[in-house]
Amino acid sequence: MSSAEVSDAPIYAGLVEEQGDVPAEVRRVAEETLLEVESALDFSSVRAPAVAR
């Protein structure tokens, strides 16, 4: 459900019709970016160096 569907503000609904649901698009891109960053910075496969004995 988009923000315009739950909003009772006709001005906001008009802007969403003209410009698209910008907050929803920003949220989607931010979530995609977060997933990319998490996978790019995944150090779980890196082992700690062996301690000199």
HELIX and SHEET records of a PDB file:
HELIX    1   1 SER A    3  VAL A    6  1                                   4    
HELIX    2   2 PRO A   10  GLN A   19  1                                  10    
HELIX    3   3 VAL A   22  ALA A   40  1                                  19    
END                                                                             
